[in-house]
Amino acid sequence: MLDVGLAEALTLIAILAVTGAIGGIISGLLGVGGGIVIVPVLFFVFLALDIDEEVRMHVAVGTSLATIIFTGFMSARSHWKKGSVDTDLLKRWGPAIAFGVVIGTILGGNVSGEVLTLVFAVVAGIVAINMALKPSEKSAKRSMPKTPLKEALGTVIGLFSVMMGIGGGTLSVPILSFFAYPIRKAVGTAAAIGLIIAIPGTLGYIWFGLGVEDLPPFSLGYVNLAGVLAIIPASMLTAPLGAKIAHAISPAALRYCFAAFLAITSIRMLMSVF
């Protein structure tokens, strides 16, 4: 752990709170989990603070997963009350997603920071392209794949989500939408999927980070506790503001803005690697 004074510690907490606020606004705007925003912001915050590159991305991912436990629970409970969580799909997909999470956590906890950054940058770039070129809702409908392809998709979602520090929505909603799955149920089920990803993922990043040197202050393994405590309240407070803004802007404009944000983030992260 790095030695810092009170002023530096308070500055770090303030920056993390702003990170949570930004994540909350964009989550409310775009209906995605905060992780897709929180991870890159944390990455660049730690870069500015000169946190060692070997732990920088690991802590960003682990901290993001920890925040998803809380925000994902609130979101999943809200969708459950509205009947938009597909429990049958969760039963079929849950074990495959959990398996992917285990594999992804082991990989994420042991690979270099550059590899973890590269995974995020590449997948974020793919998601950006998908959002920018999103097909019309009138496109041909496709049926969900049969076993074992369905389970394979669940494993892929779990593996890459936990390595990126994101909930299920960023990957599972586009996949479900591709197969003409009802969007409300896709979003609600993705919130519950986020818990399947975040809980074991957080525990794994704590475990693999124990005893690692040069971590940011207030870290438990690869999870920065100051970040969790600062991000969660700010994110929950600003998410409704993002939702209000979303109703005043066209969906297409929102989609393109987010695609641009992800594309820029992806390029910047690739530059940091190469």
C-alpha positions as CSV (number, residue, x, y, z in Angstrom):
1,M,0.0,0.0,0.0
2,L,1.3,3.5,-0.8
3,D,2.0,5.9,2.0
4,V,-0.1,9.1,1.7
5,G,-0.9,12.0,3.9
6,L,-4.4,13.2,5.0
7,A,-4.6,15.7,2.2
8,E,-3.8,13.1,-0.5
9,A,-6.2,10.6,1.0
10,L,-9.1,13.2,1.0
11,T,-8.2,14.2,-2.6
12,L,-8.4,10.6,-3.7
13,I,-11.8,10.1,-2.0
14,A,-13.1,13.2,-3.6
15,I,-12.0,12.1,-7.0
16,L,-13.6,8.7,-6.5
17,A,-16.9,10.3,-5.4
18,V,-16.8,12.3,-8.7
19,T,-16.1,9.1,-10.5
20,G,-19.3,7.6,-8.9
21,A,-21.3,10.6,-9.8
22,I,-20.2,10.5,-13.5
23,G,-20.9,6.7,-13.5
24,G,-24.4,7.3,-12.1
25,I,-25.3,9.9,-14.6
26,I,-24.2,7.9,-17.6
27,S,-25.8,4.7,-16.1
28,G,-29.1,6.6,-15.9
29,L,-28.7,8.1,-19.3
30,L,-27.9,4.9,-21.1
31,G,-29.3,2.1,-19.0
32,V,-26.0,0.3,-18.7
33,G,-24.1,-0.8,-15.6
34,G,-21.8,1.8,-14.1
35,G,-18.8,-0.5,-14.5
36,I,-18.3,0.3,-18.2
37,V,-17.8,3.9,-17.1
38,I,-16.2,3.4,-13.6
39,V,-13.4,1.1,-14.8
40,P,-11.9,3.5,-17.4
41,V,-12.3,6.5,-15.1
42,L,-10.6,4.7,-12.3
43,F,-7.9,3.5,-14.7
44,F,-7.1,7.1,-15.7
45,V,-7.4,8.4,-12.1
46,F,-4.9,5.8,-11.0
47,L,-2.7,6.6,-14.0
48,A,-2.7,10.3,-13.0
49,L,-1.8,9.3,-9.4
50,D,1.1,7.2,-10.7
51,I,-0.2,3.9,-9.3
52,D,1.9,1.1,-10.6
53,E,0.8,-0.2,-14.0
54,E,0.9,-3.8,-12.8
55,V,-1.9,-3.2,-10.3
56,R,-3.7,-0.2,-11.8
57,M,-6.2,-2.1,-14.0
58,H,-6.7,-4.9,-11.5
59,V,-7.8,-2.4,-8.8
60,A,-10.1,-0.6,-11.2
61,V,-11.8,-3.9,-12.1
62,G,-12.0,-5.2,-8.6
63,T,-13.4,-2.0,-7.2
64,S,-16.0,-1.7,-10.0
65,L,-17.2,-5.3,-9.3
66,A,-17.6,-4.5,-5.6
67,T,-19.8,-1.5,-6.4
68,I,-21.9,-3.6,-8.7
69,I,-22.9,-5.9,-5.8
70,F,-24.8,-3.0,-4.2
71,T,-26.1,-1.1,-7.3
72,G,-26.9,-4.4,-9.0
73,F,-28.9,-5.6,-6.0
74,M,-31.0,-2.4,-5.9
75,S,-31.6,-2.6,-9.7
76,A,-32.4,-6.3,-9.7
77,R,-34.9,-5.9,-6.8
78,S,-36.6,-3.1,-8.7
79,H,-36.9,-5.1,-11.9
80,W,-38.1,-8.2,-9.9
81,K,-41.0,-6.2,-8.5
82,K,-42.0,-5.2,-12.0
83,G,-41.8,-8.8,-13.2
84,S,-39.1,-8.2,-15.7
85,V,-36.6,-10.8,-14.4
86,D,-36.7,-14.0,-16.4
87,T,-36.1,-16.6,-13.7
88,D,-36.2,-19.5,-16.1
89,L,-33.4,-18.0,-18.2
90,L,-31.4,-17.3,-15.0
91,K,-31.7,-21.0,-14.0
92,R,-30.5,-22.1,-17.4
93,W,-27.8,-19.5,-17.8
94,G,-26.7,-19.0,-14.1
95,P,-24.3,-22.0,-13.8
96,A,-22.7,-21.3,-17.2
97,I,-22.2,-17.6,-16.3
98,A,-20.8,-18.6,-12.9
99,F,-18.4,-21.0,-14.6
100,G,-17.2,-18.2,-16.8
101,V,-16.8,-15.9,-13.8
102,V,-14.6,-18.5,-12.1
103,I,-12.4,-18.8,-15.2
104,G,-12.3,-15.1,-15.8
105,T,-11.5,-14.3,-12.2
106,I,-8.5,-16.7,-12.2
107,L,-7.3,-15.3,-15.4
108,G,-7.9,-11.7,-14.3
109,G,-6.1,-12.2,-11.0
110,N,-3.0,-13.7,-12.6
111,V,-2.5,-11.9,-15.9
112,S,-0.5,-8.7,-16.3
113,G,-2.2,-5.3,-16.0
114,E,-1.5,-4.8,-19.7
115,V,-3.5,-7.9,-20.7
116,L,-6.4,-6.8,-18.5
117,T,-6.3,-3.4,-20.1
118,L,-6.2,-4.9,-23.6
119,V,-9.2,-7.1,-22.9
120,F,-11.2,-4.1,-21.7
121,A,-10.1,-1.9,-24.6
122,V,-10.9,-4.5,-27.3
123,V,-14.4,-5.5,-25.9
124,A,-15.3,-1.8,-25.3
125,G,-14.4,-1.1,-28.9
126,I,-16.6,-3.9,-30.1
127,V,-19.5,-2.7,-27.9
128,A,-19.0,0.8,-29.3
129,I,-19.2,-0.4,-32.9
130,N,-22.3,-2.4,-32.0
131,M,-24.0,0.7,-30.5
132,A,-23.0,3.0,-33.4
133,L,-24.2,0.5,-36.0
134,K,-27.2,-0.8,-34.1
135,P,-29.6,-2.3,-36.6
136,S,-33.2,-1.2,-36.9
137,E,-35.8,-2.7,-34.6
138,K,-37.4,-4.1,-37.8
139,S,-34.6,-6.5,-38.4
140,A,-35.3,-10.2,-38.8
141,K,-36.1,-12.0,-35.6
142,R,-33.9,-14.8,-34.4
143,S,-34.5,-17.5,-31.9
144,M,-32.4,-18.1,-28.9
145,P,-29.8,-20.8,-29.6
146,K,-30.1,-24.3,-28.3
147,T,-27.9,-26.1,-25.8
148,P,-24.9,-26.1,-25.7
149,L,-24.5,-22.8,-27.6
150,K,-26.8,-21.0,-25.2
151,E,-24.6,-22.1,-22.2
152,A,-21.4,-21.2,-24.2
153,L,-22.8,-17.6,-24.6
154,G,-23.4,-17.5,-20.8
155,T,-19.9,-18.6,-20.1
156,V,-18.5,-15.9,-22.5
157,I,-20.6,-13.2,-20.8
158,G,-19.4,-14.3,-17.3
159,L,-15.7,-14.6,-18.4
160,F,-15.3,-11.2,-20.1
161,S,-17.6,-9.3,-17.7
162,V,-15.6,-10.2,-14.7
163,M,-12.3,-9.5,-16.5
164,M,-13.7,-6.1,-17.5
165,G,-15.2,-5.3,-14.1
166,I,-18.7,-4.8,-15.5
167,G,-22.2,-6.2,-14.8
168,G,-24.1,-8.4,-17.2
169,G,-25.9,-5.7,-19.1
170,T,-23.2,-4.4,-21.3
171,L,-22.8,-7.8,-23.0
172,S,-25.9,-9.8,-22.2
173,V,-28.5,-7.1,-23.3
174,P,-27.0,-6.8,-26.8
175,I,-26.8,-10.6,-27.1
176,L,-30.4,-11.1,-25.9
177,S,-31.6,-8.2,-28.1
178,F,-29.9,-9.9,-31.1
179,F,-32.1,-12.9,-30.6
180,A,-35.2,-10.7,-30.4
181,Y,-35.6,-11.1,-26.6
182,P,-38.0,-8.6,-25.0
183,I,-35.9,-5.5,-24.1
184,R,-37.5,-5.0,-20.7
185,K,-36.8,-8.6,-19.7
186,A,-33.4,-8.4,-21.1
187,V,-32.5,-5.4,-19.0
188,G,-34.1,-6.8,-15.8
189,T,-32.5,-10.2,-16.2
190,A,-29.1,-8.5,-16.9
191,A,-29.4,-6.8,-13.5
192,A,-29.7,-10.1,-11.8
193,I,-26.9,-11.5,-13.9
194,G,-24.7,-8.7,-12.6
195,L,-25.0,-10.2,-9.1
196,I,-23.9,-13.6,-10.3
197,I,-20.9,-11.9,-11.8
198,A,-20.0,-9.3,-9.1
199,I,-20.2,-11.4,-5.9
200,P,-17.7,-14.2,-6.7
201,G,-15.7,-11.8,-8.9
202,T,-15.2,-9.4,-6.0
203,L,-14.1,-12.2,-3.7
204,G,-11.7,-13.4,-6.3
205,Y,-10.1,-10.1,-6.8
206,I,-9.7,-9.6,-3.1
207,W,-8.0,-13.0,-2.8
208,F,-5.6,-12.6,-5.7
209,G,-4.7,-9.1,-4.5
210,L,-3.8,-10.0,-0.9
211,G,-0.1,-9.3,-0.2
212,V,0.4,-7.5,-3.5
213,E,2.7,-4.4,-3.2
214,D,2.1,-0.8,-4.5
215,L,-1.7,-0.9,-4.1
216,P,-3.5,2.4,-3.7
217,P,-4.4,3.4,-0.1
218,F,-7.4,1.8,1.6
219,S,-7.2,-1.4,-0.6
220,L,-8.3,-4.9,0.4
221,G,-6.6,-7.0,-2.2
222,Y,-7.5,-5.6,-5.6
223,V,-10.6,-3.8,-4.2
224,N,-10.2,-0.2,-3.1
225,L,-12.5,0.2,-0.1
226,A,-12.4,4.0,-0.3
227,G,-13.5,3.8,-3.9
228,V,-16.4,1.5,-3.0
229,L,-17.6,3.8,-0.2
230,A,-17.2,6.9,-2.3
231,I,-18.6,5.6,-5.6
232,I,-21.8,3.9,-4.4
233,P,-23.6,6.8,-2.7
234,A,-22.6,9.3,-5.5
235,S,-23.7,6.8,-8.2
236,M,-27.1,6.2,-6.6
237,L,-27.7,9.9,-6.1
238,T,-26.9,10.9,-9.7
239,A,-28.5,8.0,-11.6
240,P,-32.0,9.6,-11.4
241,L,-30.5,12.8,-12.9
242,G,-29.2,10.8,-15.8
243,A,-32.6,9.2,-16.3
244,K,-34.2,12.7,-16.4
245,I,-31.7,13.9,-19.0
246,A,-32.3,10.8,-21.0
247,H,-36.0,11.8,-21.5
248,A,-34.9,15.1,-22.9
249,I,-32.5,13.7,-25.5
250,S,-33.2,11.5,-28.5
251,P,-32.2,7.8,-28.0
252,A,-30.1,7.9,-31.2
253,A,-28.1,10.8,-29.8
254,L,-27.5,9.0,-26.5
255,R,-26.4,5.9,-28.3
256,Y,-23.9,7.7,-30.5
257,C,-22.5,9.7,-27.6
258,F,-21.9,6.6,-25.6
259,A,-20.4,4.8,-28.6
260,A,-18.0,7.7,-29.0
261,F,-17.1,7.6,-25.3
262,L,-16.3,3.9,-25.5
263,A,-14.4,4.3,-28.7
264,I,-12.2,7.1,-27.3
265,T,-11.7,5.1,-24.1
266,S,-10.8,2.0,-26.1
267,I,-8.2,3.9,-28.3
268,R,-6.7,5.6,-25.2
269,M,-6.3,2.3,-23.4
270,L,-4.8,0.7,-26.4
271,M,-2.3,3.6,-26.6
272,S,-1.4,3.0,-23.0
273,V,-0.6,-0.6,-23.7
274,F,1.4,-0.1,-26.9
